[in-house]
Amino acid sequence: MGTANRIVIVGGGFAGFHAARALSRAAPPGTELVLINKTDYFLYLPLLPQVASAALDPRRIAVSLTKALPRVRLALGAVDEVSVDRREVSYTDPEGSSRAVGYDRLVLTAGSVNKLLPIPGVGAHAHGFRGIAEALYLRDHVIRQIELAGATDDPAVRDARCTFVVVGAGYTGTEVAAQGPPLTAAVAHRYAALRGQRIRWLLLDVAPKVLPELDPRLSKAADRLLRKRGVEVLTGTSVKEATAEGVLLTNGDFVPSRTLAWCVGVRPDPVTEATGLPTERGRIVVDATLAVPGHPEVFACGDCAAVPDLTRPGELTAMTAQHAMRQGKRAGLNVAASLGHGRIAEYKHHDLGFVVDLGGLQAAANPLGVPLSGLPAALVTRGYHLLAMPGNRARTLIDWAADAVFGRQTVQLGLIRSGDVPLEETG
């Protein structure tokens, strides 16, 4: 089976990273820790909209796993199969070679991928928002549309290129829509042909309000800021069909556009199905200690796990970074305890509130249930992100300062093409 006391962690997102870090400190001496992940970095996902809007360099939110977790062996690759009978994980490395590693303990933290709804044309014409490649593609695409609009003499084409549709008014979609207008304004400013041109940003959601998860006062504050920046907020509305020429809305309107950003939500990574373990709502069933019933050597947490919410009996914990971080730490400590170091405890966490960065000195936040907006919320939001990031804090601060003083760097890199970030396969 392999060496004794080998712990394998599948996934290096919030749950996987914090599980690995907890195990680095709590696992018995001599324990081998292996982390299987597609990339060599931990992605600080909450700041991804700032990468898409050119406020942050993408390297700021990519924290080196080998540097942050020196006791952990990184195995680069995508997991293909988890055999709980053989206690083995099979994966494919970046060069296409098949590999396998055995384990004594397994921590499944595969995370989530884009949720693609069965709407005609969305898979072909929309783009998700779950990784650096997609953020960089969206940034290049938005800049390109404004530049092409400034070079055309056709007013209909110009209007379509200057119209940007974002679907999903949760945290990610709201931040993308809020931070988009400053980027397009900075690019359009360079083109005489676009003086007086209307640049439209639309935010759609079937929910009755933006940020439906937040306190109504914060939702209203975010809605006001969006509208102040010119974003058209269409609640109770979604996409009926997407085409190369635009988007047909469920209210019957057709919006000519070349940009459709899909921020509707997430679903558990398909690798959860490859485990053969029981699932609930697509998530691996675990008990309150994050162990898989019937398999005491297997633990699961984060977005891929159906973790019972002890603060809300009968409910599952939400698929948020806040829960994933804390579940990862608890899973790591419980795995160590299963090997004789420490004690096993149940996962129980009351939400500490949420933060939404709306760009510049604007945000919405409810730390410890206290609703904040404007500058106080912005300070709390950025302070929270700096504390939560496991690295690159100083460089992130420098980027924020440079953005405030010098403005956005609005050039295309041209490194990522549309076909490289298909919505149905992103993770």
Steps between C-alpha positions, in 0.01 A plus 500: 500500500789734556689648792341512846321810617458655159226760484377601155305823451306540176467868404694812596218749538388659825411171671799306366753771574385546859477125556858462379620787716328358809649157432847650453480611861294224660584173320721248683874519423598304192160539334518552125266771371409501130285769337362429152405817315473617139714809563802578715317783673213566735254740337354772720172494312322799665736746330459349152264781386781747568723305264229511233465877545880557480521625858727213608778302338391133486812390685377681810219250554710193407686384811775240446397171660856374538608824668198525729498127583866391518418170679255393231595317179316650205379259233395701195207348318127452454340215694332237282392240755487443873490134603400473863526121478865510391568819694649654190460825304570505126582825322639636174797734517534816285687307227233231469665220698279287724609470861367349822567548868384291793385639831433417864279805539323693224363854510268583211484875434440504125297821514254608235463596134269728304131418507385484138123519456330344194444830320549502120828659392642562848764227475620637166484874563540557876811478711528397861699659776681247716870544431782728391475393136134603486566830678783588263292396201209719615734794560651468153160446343344809661795718400490358149131575458551866591800527269309340212205727570729800468616377159163432335275735304191285552298645791308174558821299527651768723201484736515121516871499577440758772237286673605252771262249657574335837270220618478432873467768769673308777839603636705433187253635244433814700873570537565439129215732400602768752867500400440479124393862430824659632700267270296572187500873577879499527535327161233706321660822618782444248267494197361819350240295311353383833443842652137509597463127430270317740676207666250261652555249780203277583471279810232230484362266763180306554512606866295806604809695608877510468703316764194312627716333768574830673314729738235698303674827587825378346319369196341841450834677551665280236205553266529878536872495424451279196236733359714804581775349283249452221447126543154389393380265773230264370366284783250224434665467159743257340616370164260312273750453217852614417625557145809642334307824447359548846282373782126433505366570849216323676303827492500483120762768436792429269826669602760527223832417664828316449559432871320258732666433838350201683510540879187302585645268759695182552454126528726240662797389291412190292779308675256455790302261280820309412548406866195275505417635847143594597404858411232749595422779254812389314721541808671214687314399814697559820418514869558799727868400546543518118562124480325289234264250667627144456846625401672638811820551300329741257409861580336759275431871536447822308273534198518129411368383839146497643602628842215516752451851637476459876389863533200428276378145566397317186694734269838465327773760532510748213759464224708801609869568551433582865368149569762334279788662689371396840391154388844442350668585828262281699541211253879524529484494880254209498720299262796559729284393795404180318873421498535562872588871512227717650128436534223477244239777516187591306492790256281783620529856378274804516534733204718798585349708221595563140690759301444611141759722329328734255820667378682815602394611848161331478388172656222331692573306816331366812780402740349325804156602375575874486396636156756735345527672163723759333848574635462316835392188313788538255754517783347196671482309171859559398624442852316168508649394167851585615455296818346206314765485228778252586761705311572789262349757738759771447490463121119518507515822703747645251268414209206665673706812564627512140146459368378788717784731396577408139177337378450175310742337257264443211685292243421157357744219572350271237619186678167324542249436224129430532539130424742456789234587761184306407223549754414133536853387586638773724595423855 
